[in-house]
């Protein structure tokens, strides 16, 4: 609620009919949809945690990182811990007048003793088969603890326009990148649409229509794709992150997998997240696109590590580009600017990790860079669980391939150009003064002095004027110009005095 003293700052002028007088309304609550609304909602929760969090430490520590606007996502390793978190969150929010609703959990015990109007699932006693709820735009199936995608695409009526295609693509909401191989195919279509010089409500060309008609029917099949919400093993002994990067001429991308080993040496590999980018319209070489994919992998790793807040065993980065691996093994100053800037950021972000070579056919990021049909995605263990060797002991991982010679033009080494500049030696008098007029006057006084010395010897009258005459100044200018010409065009003057033709290469 807004304090009564501040409600005059939120006023709306309104009338229901044109003939009615204008009425003034004051808003008693924070208005959603305004620029500062999101900040105000978040800042209110943070202040509540600051003021009352000392009594509810477990809940207070999660307020700053578990909320997205008015949705909270959190949990615990045990049912007892989750119940304690639920009670603390409810009590903490109640201090600010907020009643938490739509509680959901993959364990029904966590929902016990909650009023029915505060439960987000249909029952707190028994799971309803195949019941799904929305969590920040992603569908979650609490009973099986799977994340799924439930996308409904309306049939197109009338001509297929740019607006209709863009509207359908916008429904592919995938913040974690779990279906990135399918989404990248939609992004490629979107890029092609932007290049077509037509209006949003104009019908698209035949080739784009055929491309879309091949892609659209697959979207509804995404509801069959599912991935475990819980990415780690419950009895993990070691945990690792494996990041893969790859690129093609159409797109580039990366993906991150969690690899955990149980106490009994059972290995579990699970996809965590991925990112994809369409290749820029300004064409780049494949090695440069591979480097962009490596940079994307480094940035995604930083985001994942920050979100999970866990300590991992050595993080492994994988790429099938030997050029990129060679770039990353040398200091950035060896390479040209484009390569050097990206190598520098990658080396800084992945300082404690190791970059290794993986065969292209075993690289799951290749699926992101090239795209997949939904049917292929549903059958792909490579995408959901990574390459087979990742589930095996480290002795079965790809061995480091020997360094192969790489064409020098692909390496983009920074070249250092050294040039020798030859300066012509001119009379030092021209370097003594910074202004030409000052030089002329000094030379004129010198000519005056010479004239008086010669006149005294010859018994002729002296020039004793305190000012210089125009004739004297013009004579000095002529003498200086002749001096410059004699130095700059010495060879030409020599040819002329000898009665020869001036060389055709002369700059005269």
C-alpha positions as CSV (number, residue, x, y, z in Angstrom):
1,X,0.0,0.0,0.0
2,X,1.1,3.5,-0.7
3,X,1.3,5.8,2.3
4,X,-1.7,8.2,2.4
5,X,0.6,11.3,2.4
6,X,2.1,10.1,-1.0
7,X,-1.1,9.1,-2.8
8,X,-1.5,12.5,-4.3
9,X,1.5,11.7,-6.5
10,X,-0.5,8.9,-8.2
11,X,-3.5,10.5,-9.7
12,X,-5.6,9.6,-12.8
13,X,-7.9,11.9,-14.6
14,X,-10.9,9.9,-15.9
15,X,-14.5,10.2,-17.2
16,X,-16.8,7.5,-18.4
17,X,-18.6,9.6,-21.0
18,X,-17.6,12.7,-23.0
19,X,-20.4,14.7,-21.4
20,X,-19.4,13.8,-17.8
21,X,-17.1,16.1,-15.8
22,X,-13.5,14.9,-15.4
23,X,-12.9,13.1,-12.1
24,X,-9.7,12.6,-10.2
25,X,-8.8,9.2,-8.7
26,X,-5.9,8.5,-6.4
27,X,-4.1,5.1,-6.5
28,X,-3.7,3.4,-3.2
29,X,-1.3,0.7,-4.4
30,X,1.8,0.6,-6.6
31,X,0.8,0.6,-10.2
32,X,2.1,-2.3,-12.4
33,X,3.2,-1.5,-15.9
34,X,5.1,1.7,-15.1
35,X,8.9,2.0,-15.5
36,X,9.7,1.9,-11.8
37,X,7.1,-0.8,-10.8
38,X,9.5,-3.7,-11.1
39,X,12.1,-2.0,-9.0
40,X,9.6,-0.9,-6.4
41,X,8.3,-4.5,-6.0
42,X,11.7,-6.0,-5.7
43,X,13.1,-3.2,-3.4
44,X,10.1,-3.7,-1.1
45,X,11.0,-7.3,-0.6
46,X,14.6,-6.6,0.0
47,X,13.8,-4.0,2.6
48,X,11.4,-6.4,4.3
49,X,14.3,-9.0,4.4
50,X,16.6,-6.3,5.9
51,X,14.1,-5.3,8.6
52,X,12.7,-8.6,9.6
53,X,15.2,-11.1,8.2
54,X,17.1,-11.6,11.6
55,X,14.1,-13.6,12.8
56,X,13.9,-15.7,9.6
57,X,17.5,-16.2,8.4
58,X,16.8,-19.0,6.0
59,X,14.1,-17.1,4.2
60,X,15.9,-13.8,4.2
61,X,19.0,-15.2,2.5
62,X,16.8,-16.4,-0.4
63,X,14.7,-13.3,-0.9
64,X,17.4,-11.5,-2.9
65,X,18.1,-14.4,-5.3
66,X,14.9,-16.5,-5.3
67,X,12.4,-13.9,-6.4
68,X,11.5,-12.8,-9.9
69,X,9.0,-10.0,-9.5
70,X,6.3,-11.8,-7.5
71,X,7.3,-15.4,-8.1
72,X,9.5,-17.2,-5.7
73,X,11.5,-20.4,-6.5
74,X,13.5,-22.1,-3.8
75,X,14.0,-25.4,-2.1
76,X,16.0,-27.6,0.2
77,X,17.8,-31.0,0.2
78,X,15.3,-32.5,2.7
79,X,11.6,-32.4,3.2
80,X,12.1,-31.1,6.7
81,X,14.3,-28.3,5.4
82,X,11.8,-27.4,2.7
83,X,9.0,-27.2,5.3
84,X,11.1,-24.9,7.5
85,X,11.8,-22.7,4.5
86,X,8.1,-22.6,3.6
87,X,7.2,-21.5,7.2
88,X,9.9,-18.9,7.4
89,X,8.9,-17.4,4.0
90,X,5.2,-17.3,4.9
91,X,6.0,-15.6,8.3
92,X,8.5,-13.2,6.7
93,X,6.2,-12.1,3.9
94,X,3.2,-11.8,6.4
95,X,5.3,-9.1,8.2
96,X,4.9,-7.0,5.1
97,X,1.3,-7.9,4.5
98,X,2.0,-10.3,1.7
99,X,0.2,-13.7,1.6
100,X,2.1,-16.3,-0.4
101,X,-0.1,-18.5,-2.6
102,X,0.2,-21.2,-5.2
103,X,2.6,-23.3,-3.2
104,X,3.9,-26.3,-5.2
105,X,6.4,-29.0,-4.5
106,X,7.6,-32.3,-5.8
107,X,7.0,-33.7,-2.3
108,X,3.5,-33.6,-1.0
109,X,4.7,-33.6,2.6
110,X,5.9,-30.0,2.0
111,X,2.3,-28.9,1.3
112,X,0.8,-30.4,4.4
113,X,-1.2,-28.1,6.8
114,X,-1.5,-25.4,4.1
115,X,-5.0,-23.9,3.4
116,X,-6.3,-25.2,0.1
117,X,-6.5,-21.7,-1.4
118,X,-2.8,-21.3,-1.0
119,X,-1.8,-24.5,-2.9
120,X,-1.0,-24.2,-6.6
121,X,-1.6,-27.9,-7.4
122,X,-5.0,-29.5,-7.4
123,X,-4.4,-31.6,-4.4
124,X,-2.0,-31.8,-1.4
125,X,-2.8,-35.4,-0.6
126,X,-2.2,-37.2,-3.9
127,X,-0.6,-36.1,-7.2
128,X,-3.0,-35.7,-10.1
129,X,-1.6,-37.7,-13.0
130,X,0.3,-35.6,-15.5
131,X,-0.6,-32.4,-13.6
132,X,1.6,-29.5,-14.7
133,X,2.1,-25.9,-13.5
134,X,3.8,-22.9,-14.9
135,X,7.1,-21.8,-13.3
136,X,8.4,-18.5,-14.8
137,X,7.1,-19.5,-18.2
138,X,8.4,-23.1,-18.1
139,X,6.0,-26.0,-17.4
140,X,6.9,-28.1,-14.4
141,X,5.5,-31.6,-13.6
142,X,5.8,-31.9,-9.8
143,X,5.1,-35.6,-9.5
144,X,7.9,-36.7,-11.9
145,X,9.9,-33.6,-11.3
146,X,10.4,-32.9,-15.0
147,X,10.6,-29.6,-16.9
148,X,8.5,-29.7,-20.0
149,X,7.3,-27.4,-22.8
150,X,3.6,-27.0,-23.6
151,X,3.3,-24.7,-26.6
152,X,0.0,-24.3,-28.4
153,X,0.1,-22.8,-31.9
154,X,-3.0,-21.6,-33.6
155,X,-3.7,-22.6,-37.2
156,X,-3.0,-19.9,-39.7
157,X,-6.1,-18.4,-41.3
158,X,-5.7,-16.5,-44.5
159,X,-2.3,-15.5,-46.0
160,X,0.9,-16.3,-44.1
161,X,2.4,-12.9,-43.1
162,X,5.5,-11.8,-41.4
163,X,3.5,-10.9,-38.3
164,X,2.0,-14.4,-38.0
165,X,5.4,-16.1,-38.2
166,X,7.0,-13.7,-35.7
167,X,4.0,-14.2,-33.3
168,X,4.5,-18.0,-33.4
169,X,8.2,-17.8,-32.9
170,X,7.8,-15.5,-29.9
171,X,5.9,-18.3,-28.1
172,X,9.1,-20.4,-28.0
173,X,10.1,-19.2,-24.5
174,X,13.2,-21.1,-23.5
175,X,15.2,-19.1,-20.9
176,X,17.5,-22.1,-20.0
177,X,18.1,-23.1,-23.6
178,X,16.8,-26.6,-23.1
179,X,15.4,-26.7,-26.6
180,X,18.0,-24.5,-28.2
181,X,18.5,-26.8,-31.3
182,X,14.9,-26.2,-32.3
183,X,14.9,-22.5,-31.2
184,X,17.9,-21.7,-33.4
185,X,16.0,-23.0,-36.4
186,X,13.3,-20.4,-35.6
187,X,15.9,-17.7,-35.1
188,X,17.3,-18.4,-38.6
189,X,13.9,-18.0,-40.1
190,X,13.4,-14.8,-38.1
191,X,16.7,-13.4,-39.5
192,X,15.6,-14.2,-43.1
193,X,12.3,-12.5,-42.4
194,X,14.1,-9.3,-41.4
195,X,15.9,-9.2,-44.7
196,X,12.7,-9.3,-46.7
197,X,11.6,-5.7,-47.6
198,X,7.9,-6.2,-46.9
199,X,5.4,-5.0,-44.3
200,X,4.5,-7.1,-41.3
201,X,1.0,-7.8,-42.7
202,X,2.2,-8.6,-46.2
203,X,2.3,-12.2,-47.4
204,X,5.8,-13.8,-47.4
205,X,7.5,-15.3,-50.4
206,X,7.1,-18.9,-51.5
207,X,10.4,-20.1,-50.2
208,X,9.8,-18.6,-46.8
209,X,6.3,-20.1,-46.7
210,X,7.7,-23.6,-47.5
211,X,10.4,-23.1,-44.9
212,X,7.8,-22.2,-42.2
213,X,5.4,-24.9,-43.2
214,X,8.1,-27.4,-42.7
215,X,9.0,-26.0,-39.3
216,X,5.6,-25.1,-37.7
217,X,4.1,-28.6,-37.3
218,X,7.0,-29.6,-35.2
219,X,6.3,-27.0,-32.5
220,X,3.4,-28.9,-30.9
221,X,5.6,-32.0,-30.6
222,X,7.8,-30.2,-28.1
223,X,5.3,-31.2,-25.4
224,X,6.9,-34.6,-25.5
225,X,10.3,-33.3,-24.6
226,X,11.2,-33.4,-20.9
227,X,14.3,-32.9,-18.8
228,X,15.0,-33.6,-15.1
229,X,14.7,-30.5,-13.0
230,X,17.2,-31.9,-10.4
231,X,20.5,-31.9,-12.3
232,X,22.8,-33.4,-9.6
233,X,22.9,-36.8,-8.1
234,X,21.6,-37.0,-4.5
235,X,24.7,-38.7,-3.2
236,X,27.3,-36.9,-5.2
237,X,31.0,-37.4,-4.4
238,X,32.4,-35.2,-7.1
239,X,30.7,-32.7,-9.4
240,X,32.0,-31.1,-12.6
241,X,30.9,-28.7,-15.3
242,X,31.5,-29.5,-19.0
243,X,31.0,-26.7,-21.5
244,X,30.9,-27.3,-25.2
245,X,31.1,-24.8,-28.0
246,X,30.7,-25.0,-31.8
247,X,29.7,-22.9,-34.9
248,X,28.5,-23.3,-38.4
249,X,28.1,-20.7,-41.2
250,X,24.4,-20.2,-40.0
251,X,24.8,-20.0,-36.2
252,X,26.9,-20.7,-33.2
253,X,26.2,-21.8,-29.7
254,X,27.3,-23.6,-26.5
255,X,25.9,-25.9,-23.9
256,X,26.8,-26.8,-20.3
257,X,26.4,-30.2,-18.6
258,X,26.7,-31.2,-15.0
259,X,28.6,-34.4,-14.3
260,X,28.3,-36.0,-10.9
261,X,29.8,-39.1,-9.5
262,X,28.1,-40.9,-6.6
263,X,29.7,-42.7,-3.7
264,X,29.3,-46.0,-5.6
265,X,31.0,-44.4,-8.7
266,X,27.7,-44.1,-10.6
267,X,27.9,-41.3,-13.1
268,X,25.1,-38.9,-13.9
269,X,25.3,-36.3,-16.7
270,X,22.6,-33.7,-17.1
271,X,22.1,-30.7,-19.4
272,X,21.9,-27.5,-17.5
273,X,21.7,-24.7,-20.0
274,X,22.7,-23.6,-23.5
275,X,22.9,-20.4,-25.6
276,X,22.6,-19.9,-29.3
277,X,23.2,-17.0,-31.7
278,X,22.5,-16.5,-35.4
279,X,25.6,-15.8,-37.4
280,X,25.8,-12.1,-38.2
281,X,24.8,-10.9,-41.6
282,X,28.4,-9.5,-42.1
283,X,30.0,-12.8,-42.9
284,X,32.7,-14.1,-40.6
285,X,35.1,-16.9,-41.2
286,X,34.3,-20.2,-39.5
287,X,37.3,-19.9,-37.1
288,X,36.0,-16.5,-36.0
289,X,32.5,-17.9,-35.5
290,X,34.1,-20.8,-33.5
291,X,35.8,-18.2,-31.3
292,X,32.5,-16.4,-30.8
293,X,31.0,-19.7,-29.7
294,X,33.9,-20.2,-27.2
295,X,33.3,-16.7,-25.8
296,X,29.6,-17.5,-25.5
297,X,30.5,-20.7,-23.6
298,X,32.8,-18.8,-21.2
299,X,30.0,-16.2,-20.5
300,X,27.4,-18.9,-19.9
301,X,29.7,-20.8,-17.6
302,X,30.1,-17.6,-15.5
303,X,26.3,-17.3,-15.3
304,X,25.8,-20.9,-14.4
305,X,28.5,-20.9,-11.7
306,X,27.1,-17.7,-10.2
307,X,23.5,-19.1,-10.1
308,X,24.5,-22.5,-8.6
309,X,26.8,-21.0,-6.0
310,X,28.8,-24.3,-5.8
311,X,32.4,-25.3,-5.9
312,X,33.2,-27.6,-8.8
313,X,36.0,-29.9,-9.6
314,X,38.1,-28.6,-12.5
315,X,35.8,-27.2,-15.1
316,X,36.3,-28.6,-18.7
317,X,35.8,-26.6,-21.9
318,X,35.5,-28.5,-25.2
319,X,35.8,-27.3,-28.8
320,X,36.4,-29.1,-32.1
321,X,38.2,-26.1,-33.6
322,X,42.0,-26.5,-33.5
323,X,42.4,-22.9,-34.6
324,X,40.5,-21.6,-31.6
325,X,42.5,-23.9,-29.2
326,X,45.7,-22.5,-30.7
327,X,44.5,-19.0,-30.2
328,X,43.6,-19.7,-26.5
329,X,47.0,-21.2,-25.8
330,X,48.9,-18.0,-26.6
331,X,48.8,-14.5,-25.1
332,X,46.2,-12.2,-26.8
333,X,48.8,-9.7,-28.2
334,X,49.9,-12.4,-30.7
335,X,46.6,-12.0,-32.6
336,X,44.7,-9.4,-34.5
337,X,42.3,-7.1,-32.7
338,X,39.1,-9.1,-33.3
339,X,40.7,-12.3,-32.1
340,X,42.8,-10.7,-29.3
341,X,39.8,-9.1,-27.6
342,X,37.8,-12.3,-27.4
343,X,40.8,-14.4,-26.4
344,X,41.5,-12.0,-23.6
345,X,38.0,-12.2,-22.2
346,X,37.9,-16.0,-22.5
347,X,41.3,-16.5,-20.8
348,X,40.2,-14.2,-18.0
349,X,36.8,-15.9,-17.4
350,X,38.1,-19.5,-17.7
351,X,41.5,-19.0,-16.0
352,X,41.0,-22.0,-13.7
353,X,39.6,-24.3,-16.5
354,X,41.1,-26.2,-19.3
355,X,40.3,-26.1,-23.0
356,X,40.3,-29.5,-24.8
357,X,39.6,-30.9,-28.2
358,X,36.5,-32.9,-28.9
359,X,35.7,-34.6,-32.2
360,X,33.0,-32.7,-34.0
361,X,30.6,-35.7,-34.2
362,X,30.8,-36.0,-30.4
363,X,30.2,-32.3,-29.7
364,X,26.6,-31.6,-28.5
365,X,27.1,-27.9,-29.3
366,X,27.1,-28.9,-33.0
367,X,23.4,-29.6,-32.6
368,X,22.9,-26.0,-31.4
369,X,24.9,-24.5,-34.3
370,X,23.1,-26.5,-37.0
371,X,19.6,-26.9,-35.6
372,X,17.4,-30.0,-35.3
373,X,13.9,-31.2,-36.0
374,X,11.9,-31.9,-32.9
375,X,11.7,-35.6,-33.7
376,X,15.5,-35.7,-33.8
377,X,15.7,-33.8,-30.5
378,X,13.4,-36.3,-28.8
379,X,15.6,-39.2,-29.8
380,X,18.9,-37.5,-29.1
381,X,20.8,-38.7,-26.1
382,X,23.8,-36.6,-27.2
383,X,21.7,-33.5,-26.5
384,X,20.1,-34.5,-23.2
385,X,23.0,-36.3,-21.7
386,X,26.1,-35.3,-23.6
387,X,28.5,-37.6,-25.4
388,X,28.7,-41.3,-24.2
389,X,32.3,-41.0,-23.0
390,X,31.2,-38.3,-20.5
391,X,29.4,-41.0,-18.5
392,X,32.5,-43.1,-18.4
393,X,35.7,-42.8,-16.3
394,X,38.1,-40.0,-17.3
395,X,40.4,-42.6,-19.0
396,X,37.8,-43.0,-21.7
397,X,37.6,-39.3,-22.6
398,X,39.1,-38.0,-25.9
399,X,42.8,-37.8,-25.8
400,X,44.5,-34.5,-26.7
401,X,45.1,-34.6,-30.4
402,X,48.6,-33.7,-31.5
403,X,49.1,-30.2,-32.8
404,X,48.6,-30.1,-36.5
405,X,50.0,-27.4,-38.8
406,X,47.5,-24.7,-39.4
407,X,47.7,-22.4,-42.5
408,X,49.2,-19.1,-41.5
409,X,46.4,-17.1,-43.0
410,X,43.9,-18.7,-40.6
411,X,45.9,-17.8,-37.5
412,X,45.5,-14.0,-37.9
413,X,48.8,-13.1,-36.3
414,X,49.3,-9.5,-35.4
415,X,51.8,-8.0,-37.8
416,X,54.3,-5.4,-36.8
417,X,55.2,-2.9,-39.5
418,X,58.6,-1.1,-39.3
419,X,59.2,1.8,-41.6
420,X,62.2,4.0,-42.2
421,X,61.4,7.7,-42.7
422,X,64.0,9.8,-44.5
423,X,63.9,13.5,-43.7
424,X,65.6,16.0,-46.0
425,X,68.1,18.2,-44.3
426,X,67.1,21.9,-44.7
427,X,68.9,25.0,-43.7
428,X,68.7,25.3,-39.9
429,X,67.4,28.9,-40.1
430,X,64.0,27.5,-41.0
431,X,63.8,25.6,-37.7
432,X,64.7,28.5,-35.4
433,X,61.4,30.4,-35.7
434,X,57.9,29.1,-35.5
435,X,56.4,32.0,-37.6
436,X,57.3,32.8,-41.2
437,X,56.8,36.6,-40.7
438,X,59.2,36.6,-37.7
439,X,61.8,34.8,-39.8
440,X,61.4,37.3,-42.6
441,X,61.9,40.3,-40.3
442,X,65.0,38.7,-38.7
443,X,66.5,38.0,-42.1
444,X,65.7,41.6,-43.2
445,X,67.5,43.1,-40.2
446,X,70.5,40.8,-41.0
447,X,70.5,42.1,-44.6
448,X,70.3,45.7,-43.2
449,X,73.3,45.0,-41.0
450,X,75.3,43.6,-43.9
451,X,74.4,46.6,-46.1
452,X,75.6,49.1,-43.4
453,X,78.8,47.2,-42.9
454,X,79.6,47.3,-46.6
455,X,78.6,50.9,-46.9
456,X,80.9,51.9,-44.0
457,X,83.9,50.3,-45.8
458,X,83.0,51.9,-49.1
459,X,82.3,55.3,-47.5
460,X,78.7,55.2,-48.7
461,X,75.7,56.6,-46.6
462,X,74.3,54.2,-44.0
463,X,70.6,53.2,-43.6
464,X,69.7,54.3,-40.1
465,X,65.9,54.0,-40.3
466,X,64.3,52.5,-37.2
467,X,61.7,50.6,-39.3
468,X,62.0,48.2,-42.2
469,X,60.9,49.2,-45.6
470,X,58.5,47.2,-47.8
471,X,61.2,46.8,-50.4
472,X,63.6,45.3,-47.8
473,X,61.0,42.8,-46.6
474,X,60.0,41.7,-50.1
475,X,63.7,41.2,-51.0
476,X,64.1,39.0,-47.9
477,X,61.1,36.9,-48.8
478,X,62.6,36.4,-52.3
479,X,65.9,35.3,-50.9
480,X,64.3,32.8,-48.6
481,X,62.2,31.3,-51.4
482,X,65.3,31.0,-53.6
483,X,67.1,29.3,-50.7
484,X,64.2,26.7,-50.3
485,X,64.1,26.1,-54.1
486,X,67.9,25.6,-54.2
487,X,67.6,22.9,-51.5
488,X,64.4,21.2,-52.7
489,X,65.1,21.2,-56.4
490,X,68.9,21.0,-56.5
491,X,68.9,18.3,-59.2
492,X,66.5,20.2,-61.4
493,X,68.4,23.5,-61.1
494,X,71.6,21.6,-61.9
495,X,70.0,20.2,-65.1
496,X,68.7,23.6,-66.2
497,X,72.1,25.4,-65.6
498,X,73.8,22.6,-67.6
499,X,71.3,23.1,-70.5
500,X,69.7,19.7,-70.0
501,X,66.0,18.6,-69.8
502,X,64.5,18.2,-66.4
503,X,63.8,14.5,-65.5
504,X,60.2,13.4,-66.1
505,X,60.2,12.0,-62.6
506,X,60.6,15.4,-61.1
507,X,57.9,16.8,-58.8
508,X,58.2,20.3,-60.3
